[in-house]
Amino acid sequence: MDAGGKKESKDSSGTAIVVAVVAVIFVLLPLLYVGAIGPIIWLHDREYIHVDSESVIEKAYSPLGSAAEMCRPLQVALHWYMELWRSATPAPTQPMHSY
């Protein structure tokens, strides 16, 4: 009986771990997706991300933009968050050297 009881305990704890991992993934991925827009803005303002990549960024974040258009509180919160990352004065562009 002990062997069967131990097996049941192992199975239920394994299932609990899988459920916990899946739950963490489903919570963290959306948070990372939304949260990453700030650093992307920061990198773009400082020209670490080039203009060619804007269309990729726009496509990747178009669902978030659509959601913000439909939900005014989300739009306000997102705008506030994005402004936190914007630079008042972007970093100066380094002159190109000609050799």
N, C-alpha and C positions, 0 to 999 in steps of 0.2 A: 504494500500500500504506500509506503514511503516513496518508493521509486516512482509510482504513478503521480503522487502528489507533487513531487519535485519536478516532474516533467510538465505538469500543468502550470506550475509556478513559473518555470522557465519560458513556456510558450506565452503566457500572459504578460510577463515582463518584457519579452522580445517584441510583442505586439504593441505594448505601451511605448516602447522606445521608437518604433517605426512611426506610430501615430504622432508622437511628440516631434520627431524630426520633420515630418510632412507639415505639421502645423507651423513650426518655426519657419520653414521654407515659404509657405504661403503667406506668412505675415511679413517676413523680412524682404522678400523680393519686391513687393509693391513699395515698401518703404525706401528701399535702395533706389528703385526706379524714380520715384518722385524726388527723393533727396539728392540724387546725382545731378539734377538740373542746375543747382547752385554752383557746384564746382565747374560744370561745363560752361556756364556763363562767365565765371572767373577766368577760366582758361581762354575762352574766346575773346574776352575784352583785352587780354594781355597778348593776344595773337599767338598763343601756343597751339590753338586749333585754327587751321586755315579756312578761308572763305569757301573753298571747295567742299568742305565737310558740312557746311550749313544745311544743305539739302538732306543729308543723312540725318543730322540732328533734328531737323524739322519733321522728317518722316517718323523718326523714332518717338518723338514727343507729341505728335499730332493727336493721339488718343487723349493725352492729358489736356491739351489745348481744347479739344472738343468738350471734354467733361467740364472744364473751367467755364466755357461759354454757356453751358446749360445750368450751371450751379453758381450763383453769384457769391455765396460765402467761400466756395473753393477758389473762385477767381480772385477774390480779395486776398485770401491767405496765400495763394500762389504768387501773386504779384508782390506782396510784402516779402515773401521768402526770396524771390528772385532779386529784388532790390537790395537785399542784404549782401548779396554776392557781387553786385555791380560796383565797379570802381568809379569813384567820382572823377578821377583823372587817370585814364588808362596809362599803362607804362609806355614810355616813349619808344618809338620804333628805332632799332639800331640801323645806322647807315650801312649800306652795302659797300664792301671794300672792293676796289678794282685793282687787280694786280697786273 
